[in-house]
Amino acid sequence: MLAQLYTLIQINKHKEYSKGSTFLYNRRMNTQLAEKIRSAEQLTLSDKIKLIRDLSIPGILAVITETVIGFIDTAMVGALGALASASIGLVMSSTWLFGELINSVSIGFSVQVAHAVGAGKLDRSRRIFKGSILTSLLISFLIAGICYVWAHVAPSWLQAQPEIWKDAIDYLSLYAIFLPIRQLNYLVNGMLQCAGDMKTPSKMAVLMCILDIIFNFILIFPSRLISIFGVEIWVYGANLGVLGAQLGTSLAVCVCTVISFQVALTKSNELHIKEIYGNWFASKEVLSSAWKIGMPNALAQSVLCMGQIVSTKIIAPLGTVAIAAHSFGNTVESICYMPGYGIAAAATTLIGQASGAGKKDLAKDFANIITLLGMSVMGILAIILFFASPMIFAILTPDVEVQKLGVSVIRVVMLAEPLFAASIVITGVLRGAGDTVVPFILNLLSLWGIRIILAFFLAPTMGLMGAWLAMAIDISVRGVLYLTRLYKTNWLSGVGG
């Protein structure tokens, strides 16, 4: 789900891919902007800000729709009661873990595409894309198998109440079954983003949101009569409850993945593989680079997600209300931080293409501006959510006790969101430069050295508030560490210019 960047396109070589006014427009934009990146001396501050704006806005809109999907799922399931919400909240951190693992696989390949596009090596970007499809798919089957096994172990290991075990197991098991499709979705949209097409993933995010509402409406609830302008209409419902929420989202992912691939394979000059012959698996050189980029990112995100799983284990014994409030709190917080991930995706594209073009100073300028943008956007949203959280929680759940607890904890973490923005956006910056090792180290030190230890001691005495206070301290320290990395160290040492 994200924005648009732009590469040198050899129109005369590939006239068969220039059909359609929209595609011609995108190609002209790609050519102009990629040429500017490779000719950094032509970029004024206004040009740089415009590039970042044009890339970030579609990205922000895309992740906002992703947030809306989570909001819709949570609200619909919330209507089923606190137990249903708690069952999803129990395994939510597990879905984050396995989602980040497959996303890291796609990052390992897509960052190489950004570098190739930035250097004007379009044939290389197409070969990387072709080789990544089956390679990443095979890896995802292995990850899906592990996720499926974990789904049947997680509720008991997390020490949750037995009455939510079944829904939690069903929800995570179905998520595991669809992981290979999610892998392809991450891969193709990551490739489009790094090739410069941020509009297609953005459009797919909006479509996914619409489809998710439709599928959830049918799958979660039983058949029923609904009133529209005073007229009662009978509507079919599969009555799958919590399982229906996961199935609805998964089916939406399937549809959007197919469309994204159609765009990549037929309309993207940087990714089409019609004239690329040879092996469908990644070469040793590409696979080695993907490992060097993706594995540290996987470790960094695994450190975060596993820490969140351990945090859930600390929270689970606090009871159903605490688990539900924790789950709703994560949903509300995502309204604030998801735009940061959209900006981070734009950062990866900009820094990746500037690095591929050997423009070190330009990459630094992009990094500074886009980090400030991310902190500003999330800071403003944090202020809004601090005051609007009671209304939002009232929409998510009718349980007054859950509402009160959720509002109290979300207000604590809102104070730390600007520094959280710094860590999110700078992660995208470092990823674009191929530096995924340092984020792993910083996440390890901050989350496990601060959040888990503090939560372990604070939760038993302060309840859910103690766990969220530990989170706020953790993301504040992490933000400072990332800012230190950006401004006090030579993170572009491997880039020429």
C-alpha positions as CSV (number, residue, x, y, z in Angstrom):
1,M,0.0,0.0,0.0
2,L,2.1,3.0,-0.9
3,A,3.1,5.7,-3.4
4,Q,5.1,6.2,-6.6
5,L,8.8,6.5,-7.7
6,Y,10.1,6.5,-11.1
7,T,12.8,5.0,-13.1
8,L,14.7,5.4,-16.4
9,I,12.4,3.7,-19.0
10,Q,13.6,2.7,-22.5
11,I,10.4,3.4,-24.4
12,N,11.7,2.3,-27.8
13,K,12.7,-1.1,-26.5
14,H,9.4,-2.0,-25.1
15,K,6.6,-0.4,-27.1
16,E,4.3,-3.3,-26.4
17,Y,4.2,-2.2,-22.8
18,S,3.3,1.4,-23.5
19,K,-0.4,0.8,-24.3
20,G,-2.8,2.9,-22.4
21,S,-2.7,6.6,-21.3
22,T,-2.3,5.8,-17.6
23,F,0.8,3.6,-18.2
24,L,2.3,6.3,-20.5
25,Y,1.8,8.9,-17.8
26,N,3.4,6.7,-15.2
27,R,6.4,6.0,-17.5
28,R,7.0,9.7,-18.1
29,M,6.8,10.4,-14.4
30,N,9.2,7.5,-13.6
31,T,11.7,8.8,-16.2
32,Q,11.7,12.4,-15.0
33,L,12.1,11.5,-11.3
34,A,14.7,8.8,-11.7
35,E,16.8,11.1,-13.8
36,K,16.6,13.7,-11.1
37,I,17.8,11.2,-8.6
38,R,20.7,10.3,-10.8
39,S,21.4,14.0,-11.3
40,A,21.3,15.2,-7.7
41,E,22.7,18.6,-8.5
42,Q,19.4,19.4,-10.2
43,L,17.3,18.8,-7.1
44,T,16.5,21.8,-5.0
45,L,15.1,21.6,-1.5
46,S,11.6,22.2,-3.0
47,D,12.2,19.3,-5.4
48,K,13.2,16.9,-2.6
49,I,10.2,17.9,-0.5
50,K,8.0,17.3,-3.5
51,L,9.4,13.9,-4.2
52,I,9.0,12.9,-0.6
53,R,5.4,14.3,-0.6
54,D,4.4,12.5,-3.8
55,L,5.8,9.3,-2.5
56,S,4.6,9.5,1.1
57,I,1.0,10.7,0.6
58,P,-0.2,7.6,-1.3
59,G,1.8,5.4,1.1
60,I,0.1,7.0,4.1
61,L,-3.3,6.6,2.5
62,A,-2.5,3.0,1.8
63,V,-1.6,2.1,5.4
64,I,-4.5,4.1,6.7
65,T,-6.8,1.8,4.7
66,E,-4.9,-1.1,6.3
67,T,-5.6,0.4,9.7
68,V,-9.2,0.7,8.7
69,I,-9.3,-3.0,7.9
70,G,-8.0,-3.8,11.4
71,F,-10.5,-1.3,12.9
72,I,-13.3,-2.9,11.0
73,D,-12.3,-6.4,12.0
74,T,-12.0,-5.4,15.6
75,A,-15.3,-3.5,15.7
76,M,-17.2,-6.4,14.0
77,V,-15.7,-9.0,16.3
78,G,-16.1,-6.6,19.2
79,A,-19.9,-6.9,18.6
80,L,-19.6,-10.6,19.5
81,G,-18.4,-9.8,23.0
82,A,-15.2,-9.5,25.1
83,L,-14.3,-13.2,24.8
84,A,-14.2,-13.0,21.0
85,S,-12.1,-9.9,21.1
86,A,-9.8,-11.5,23.6
87,S,-9.3,-14.6,21.5
88,I,-8.0,-12.5,18.6
89,G,-6.0,-10.2,20.9
90,L,-4.3,-13.3,22.3
91,V,-2.7,-14.3,19.0
92,M,-2.4,-10.9,17.3
93,S,1.3,-10.6,18.2
94,S,1.8,-14.1,16.7
95,T,0.3,-12.9,13.4
96,W,2.6,-9.9,13.5
97,L,5.6,-12.2,14.0
98,F,4.9,-14.5,11.1
99,G,3.8,-11.6,8.9
100,E,7.1,-9.9,9.5
101,L,9.0,-13.1,8.7
102,I,7.4,-13.4,5.2
103,N,7.7,-9.6,4.8
104,S,11.4,-9.9,5.4
105,V,11.7,-12.4,2.6
106,S,10.1,-9.9,0.2
107,I,12.3,-7.1,1.5
108,G,15.5,-9.1,0.8
109,F,14.5,-9.1,-2.9
110,S,12.7,-5.8,-3.3
111,V,15.5,-3.6,-1.9
112,Q,17.8,-5.1,-4.6
113,V,15.2,-4.0,-7.1
114,A,15.3,-0.5,-5.8
115,H,19.1,-0.4,-6.1
116,A,18.9,-1.8,-9.7
117,V,16.3,0.7,-10.7
118,G,18.2,3.5,-9.2
119,A,21.2,2.5,-11.3
120,G,19.1,2.2,-14.4
121,K,19.6,-1.6,-14.6
122,L,16.1,-2.6,-15.6
123,D,17.0,-6.0,-17.0
124,R,18.5,-6.9,-13.6
125,S,15.4,-5.7,-11.7
126,R,13.2,-7.9,-13.9
127,R,15.4,-10.9,-13.3
128,I,15.4,-10.4,-9.6
129,F,11.6,-10.2,-9.6
130,K,11.2,-13.4,-11.7
131,G,13.6,-15.3,-9.5
132,S,12.0,-14.2,-6.3
133,I,8.5,-15.5,-7.0
134,L,9.0,-19.2,-6.5
135,T,11.9,-18.8,-4.1
136,S,9.9,-16.7,-1.7
137,L,6.8,-18.9,-2.1
138,L,8.8,-22.0,-1.1
139,I,10.1,-20.3,2.0
140,S,6.6,-19.2,2.9
141,F,5.3,-22.8,3.0
142,L,8.0,-23.6,5.6
143,I,7.0,-20.5,7.7
144,A,3.3,-21.4,7.3
145,G,3.9,-24.9,8.7
146,I,5.7,-23.5,11.7
147,C,2.8,-21.0,12.2
148,Y,0.2,-23.7,12.0
149,V,1.9,-25.8,14.7
150,W,2.4,-22.8,16.9
151,A,-1.3,-22.0,16.6
152,H,-2.2,-25.2,18.5
153,V,0.4,-24.5,21.2
154,A,0.1,-20.7,21.7
155,P,-3.1,-20.4,23.9
156,S,-1.9,-22.8,26.6
157,W,1.7,-21.5,26.5
158,L,0.3,-17.9,26.9
159,Q,-1.7,-19.1,29.9
160,A,-5.0,-17.7,28.6
161,Q,-8.4,-18.7,29.9
162,P,-9.6,-22.0,28.3
163,E,-12.8,-20.4,27.0
164,I,-11.0,-18.4,24.4
165,W,-8.6,-21.2,23.2
166,K,-10.7,-22.6,20.4
167,D,-11.4,-19.3,18.7
168,A,-7.7,-18.3,19.1
169,I,-6.5,-21.6,17.6
170,D,-8.9,-21.4,14.7
171,Y,-8.0,-17.8,13.9
172,L,-4.3,-18.3,13.9
173,S,-4.5,-21.7,12.0
174,L,-6.4,-20.1,9.2
175,Y,-3.9,-17.3,9.1
176,A,-1.2,-19.9,8.7
177,I,-3.0,-21.6,5.8
178,F,-3.1,-18.3,3.8
179,L,0.5,-17.3,4.6
180,P,1.8,-18.3,1.1
181,I,-0.7,-16.0,-0.5
182,R,0.2,-13.2,1.9
183,Q,3.8,-13.8,1.0
184,L,3.1,-13.2,-2.7
185,N,1.1,-10.1,-1.8
186,Y,4.0,-8.7,0.3
187,L,6.4,-9.5,-2.5
188,V,4.6,-8.1,-5.5
189,N,3.6,-4.9,-3.7
190,G,7.1,-4.5,-2.2
191,M,8.5,-4.8,-5.7
192,L,6.1,-2.3,-7.2
193,Q,7.0,0.2,-4.4
194,C,10.7,-0.2,-4.8
195,A,10.4,0.0,-8.6
196,G,8.6,3.4,-8.1
197,D,4.9,2.4,-8.4
198,M,3.4,3.3,-5.1
199,K,0.0,4.0,-6.6
200,T,-0.9,0.4,-7.4
201,P,-0.3,-0.9,-3.9
202,S,-2.3,2.1,-2.5
203,K,-5.3,1.2,-4.8
204,M,-5.1,-2.4,-3.7
205,A,-5.1,-1.4,-0.1
206,V,-8.4,0.5,-0.6
207,L,-9.9,-2.4,-2.6
208,M,-8.8,-4.8,0.2
209,C,-10.5,-2.6,2.7
210,I,-13.8,-2.7,0.8
211,L,-13.6,-6.4,0.2
212,D,-12.8,-7.1,3.8
213,I,-16.0,-5.2,4.9
214,I,-18.1,-7.2,2.4
215,F,-16.6,-10.6,3.3
216,N,-16.7,-9.9,7.0
217,F,-20.4,-8.8,6.8
218,I,-21.2,-12.2,5.2
219,L,-18.9,-14.5,7.1
220,I,-18.9,-13.3,10.7
221,F,-22.6,-13.0,11.5
222,P,-25.6,-15.4,11.0
223,S,-28.3,-14.8,8.5
224,R,-30.5,-12.0,9.6
225,L,-33.0,-9.2,8.8
226,I,-31.5,-5.8,8.5
227,S,-33.4,-2.5,8.2
228,I,-32.4,-0.1,5.4
229,F,-34.5,3.1,5.4
230,G,-37.2,1.3,7.2
231,V,-37.3,-1.6,4.9
232,E,-36.3,-5.0,6.3
233,I,-34.1,-7.1,4.1
234,W,-33.0,-10.7,4.7
235,V,-29.2,-11.1,4.5
236,Y,-27.3,-14.4,4.3
237,G,-24.6,-15.0,6.9
238,A,-22.2,-17.9,7.4
239,N,-22.1,-17.3,11.2
240,L,-18.4,-18.2,11.5
241,G,-17.7,-15.6,14.2
242,V,-14.0,-15.0,14.9
243,L,-13.0,-17.5,12.1
244,G,-15.1,-15.4,9.6
245,A,-13.0,-12.3,10.4
246,Q,-9.8,-14.1,9.4
247,L,-11.3,-15.7,6.4
248,G,-12.8,-12.4,5.1
249,T,-9.4,-10.7,5.3
250,S,-7.6,-13.6,3.7
251,L,-10.0,-13.7,0.8
252,A,-9.6,-10.0,0.3
253,V,-5.8,-10.5,0.2
254,C,-6.2,-13.2,-2.4
255,V,-8.1,-11.0,-4.8
256,C,-5.8,-8.1,-4.4
257,T,-2.7,-10.2,-4.9
258,V,-4.0,-11.5,-8.3
259,I,-4.6,-7.9,-9.4
260,S,-1.2,-6.6,-8.2
261,F,0.6,-9.4,-10.1
262,Q,-1.3,-8.6,-13.2
263,V,-0.1,-5.0,-13.0
264,A,3.5,-6.1,-12.3
265,L,3.7,-8.6,-15.1
266,T,2.0,-6.6,-17.8
267,K,2.3,-2.9,-17.0
268,S,5.5,-2.4,-15.0
269,N,8.5,-1.7,-17.2
270,E,10.8,-2.4,-14.3
271,L,9.2,-5.8,-13.4
272,H,7.7,-7.4,-16.5
273,I,9.3,-10.7,-17.2
274,K,8.0,-11.5,-20.7
275,E,11.5,-11.3,-22.3
276,I,13.4,-12.7,-19.3
277,Y,14.3,-16.2,-20.0
278,G,16.0,-18.8,-17.7
279,N,15.5,-20.1,-14.2
280,W,12.5,-19.1,-12.2
281,F,14.5,-19.4,-9.0
282,A,16.8,-16.7,-7.6
283,S,20.5,-16.9,-8.6
284,K,23.1,-17.6,-5.9
285,E,24.2,-13.9,-6.0
286,V,20.7,-12.5,-5.6
287,L,19.8,-15.1,-3.0
288,S,23.0,-14.2,-1.1
289,S,22.1,-10.5,-1.1
290,A,18.5,-11.3,-0.1
291,W,19.8,-13.2,2.8
292,K,22.2,-10.4,3.9
293,I,19.3,-7.8,3.7
294,G,16.3,-9.9,4.7
295,M,17.8,-12.0,7.5
296,P,18.8,-9.1,9.8
297,N,15.4,-7.5,9.1
298,A,13.7,-10.8,10.0
299,L,15.7,-11.0,13.2
300,A,15.0,-7.3,14.0
301,Q,11.3,-7.8,13.5
302,S,11.3,-11.2,15.2
303,V,12.9,-9.6,18.3
304,L,10.0,-7.1,18.4
305,C,7.2,-9.5,17.7
306,M,8.6,-12.2,20.1
307,G,8.9,-9.5,22.7
308,Q,5.2,-8.7,22.0
309,I,4.3,-12.3,22.4
310,V,6.1,-12.5,25.8
311,S,4.3,-9.2,26.7
312,T,1.0,-10.9,25.9
313,K,2.0,-13.8,28.1
314,I,2.6,-11.3,30.9
315,I,-0.8,-9.7,30.2
316,A,-2.9,-12.9,29.7
317,P,-3.1,-13.8,33.4
318,L,-4.6,-10.4,34.1
319,G,-7.9,-11.6,32.7
320,T,-10.3,-11.3,29.7
321,V,-10.9,-7.5,30.2
322,A,-7.2,-6.8,30.2
323,I,-6.6,-8.9,27.1
324,A,-9.5,-7.3,25.3
325,A,-8.4,-3.8,26.3
326,H,-4.9,-4.6,25.2
327,S,-6.2,-5.8,21.8
328,F,-8.4,-2.8,21.3
329,G,-5.5,-0.5,22.4
330,N,-3.2,-2.0,19.8
331,T,-5.9,-1.2,17.2
332,V,-6.3,2.4,18.3
333,E,-2.5,2.9,18.5
334,S,-2.2,1.6,14.9
335,I,-4.2,4.6,13.7
336,C,-1.2,6.7,14.9
337,Y,1.7,4.6,13.8
338,M,0.6,3.0,10.6
339,P,1.1,6.3,8.6
340,G,4.7,6.1,9.9
341,Y,5.1,2.8,8.1
342,G,3.7,4.3,4.9
343,I,6.4,7.1,5.2
344,A,9.0,4.4,6.0
345,A,8.1,2.6,2.7
346,A,8.7,5.8,0.8
347,A,12.0,6.2,2.6
348,T,13.1,2.8,1.6
349,T,12.3,3.6,-2.1
350,L,14.0,7.0,-2.0
351,I,17.1,5.9,-0.1
352,G,17.3,2.7,-2.1
353,Q,17.3,4.4,-5.5
354,A,19.6,7.2,-4.3
355,S,22.0,4.6,-3.0
356,G,21.8,2.6,-6.2
357,A,22.7,5.8,-8.1
358,G,25.6,6.4,-5.8
359,K,24.2,9.7,-4.5
360,K,25.3,9.8,-0.8
361,D,24.5,13.4,0.0
362,L,21.1,13.1,-1.7
363,A,20.3,10.0,0.4
364,K,21.2,11.9,3.6
365,D,19.0,14.9,2.6
366,F,16.1,12.5,1.9
367,A,16.6,10.8,5.3
368,N,16.6,14.0,7.3
369,I,13.5,15.4,5.6
370,I,11.5,12.3,5.7
371,T,12.3,11.5,9.4
372,L,11.1,15.0,10.3
373,L,7.9,14.4,8.3
374,G,7.2,11.1,10.0
375,M,7.7,12.5,13.5
376,S,5.5,15.5,12.7
377,V,2.6,13.4,11.3
378,M,2.6,10.9,14.1
379,G,3.0,13.6,16.7
380,I,-0.2,15.4,15.4
381,L,-2.1,12.1,15.3
382,A,-1.0,11.3,18.8
383,I,-2.5,14.6,20.1
384,I,-5.8,13.9,18.3
385,L,-6.0,10.3,19.6
386,F,-5.2,11.4,23.1
387,F,-8.5,13.4,23.2
388,A,-10.5,11.3,20.8
389,S,-9.8,7.8,22.4
390,P,-12.9,7.6,24.5
391,M,-15.1,8.0,21.4
392,I,-13.1,5.5,19.5
393,F,-13.2,2.8,22.2
394,A,-16.9,3.3,22.5
395,I,-17.2,2.4,18.8
396,L,-15.0,-0.6,19.1
397,T,-16.7,-2.3,22.1
398,P,-19.9,-1.9,24.2
399,D,-18.0,-3.1,27.3
400,V,-17.6,-0.1,29.5
401,E,-14.9,-1.7,31.7
402,V,-12.8,-2.5,28.6
403,Q,-13.4,1.1,27.3
404,K,-12.1,2.7,30.5
405,L,-9.0,0.5,30.7
406,G,-8.3,0.9,27.0
407,V,-8.5,4.7,27.2
408,S,-6.2,5.0,30.2
409,V,-3.4,2.9,28.6
410,I,-3.6,4.4,25.1
411,R,-3.1,7.9,26.6
412,V,0.1,6.8,28.2
413,V,1.7,5.5,25.0
414,M,0.5,8.5,22.9
415,L,3.1,10.6,24.7
416,A,5.9,8.6,23.2
417,E,4.6,8.3,19.6
418,P,6.9,11.0,18.0
419,L,9.9,9.0,19.1
420,F,8.2,5.8,18.0
421,A,7.9,7.6,14.6
422,A,11.6,8.2,14.5
423,S,12.4,4.4,14.9
424,I,9.8,3.4,12.3
425,V,10.9,5.9,9.6
426,I,14.6,5.5,10.2
427,T,14.2,1.7,9.9
428,G,12.9,2.4,6.4
429,V,15.8,4.7,5.7
430,L,18.4,2.2,6.8
431,R,16.7,-0.6,4.9
432,G,16.9,1.4,1.7
433,A,20.7,1.7,2.3
434,G,20.9,-2.1,2.9
435,D,21.6,-1.7,6.6
436,T,19.3,-4.1,8.4
437,V,21.8,-5.3,11.1
438,V,21.7,-2.2,13.2
439,P,17.9,-2.2,13.6
440,F,18.2,-5.8,14.9
441,I,20.7,-4.7,17.5
442,L,18.7,-1.6,18.6
443,N,15.4,-3.6,18.8
444,L,17.1,-6.3,20.8
445,L,18.6,-3.9,23.3
446,S,15.5,-1.7,23.7
447,L,12.6,-4.2,23.7
448,W,14.2,-7.0,25.6
449,G,16.4,-4.9,27.8
450,I,13.6,-2.4,28.8
451,R,10.1,-3.4,27.9
452,I,10.1,-7.0,28.9
453,I,12.0,-6.5,32.1
454,L,9.8,-3.5,33.1
455,A,6.6,-5.2,32.2
456,F,7.5,-8.3,34.2
457,F,7.8,-6.2,37.3
458,L,5.1,-3.6,36.7
459,A,2.2,-5.7,35.3
460,P,1.7,-7.8,38.5
461,T,1.3,-4.6,40.6
462,M,-0.1,-2.0,38.1
463,G,-2.0,-4.4,35.8
464,L,-2.3,-3.5,32.1
465,M,-1.2,0.0,32.8
466,G,2.2,-1.3,34.0
467,A,2.7,-3.2,30.7
468,W,1.8,-0.2,28.6
469,L,4.0,2.1,30.7
470,A,6.9,-0.3,29.9
471,M,6.0,-0.1,26.2
472,A,6.0,3.8,26.3
473,I,9.4,3.8,27.9
474,D,10.7,1.3,25.4
475,I,9.7,3.1,22.3
476,S,11.0,6.4,23.6
477,V,14.4,4.9,24.2
478,R,14.4,3.2,20.9
479,G,13.5,6.4,19.1
480,V,16.5,8.1,20.7
481,L,18.8,5.2,19.7
482,Y,17.6,5.4,16.0
483,L,18.1,9.2,15.9
484,T,21.6,8.7,17.2
485,R,22.2,6.1,14.5
486,L,21.0,8.5,11.8
487,Y,22.8,11.7,12.9
488,K,25.9,10.5,14.7
489,T,27.1,7.6,12.7
490,N,28.1,6.9,9.1
491,W,25.2,4.7,8.0
492,L,25.9,5.3,4.3
493,S,29.5,4.0,4.4
494,G,28.8,1.5,1.7
495,V,27.4,4.0,-0.7
496,G,29.5,6.0,-3.1
497,G,29.2,9.7,-3.8
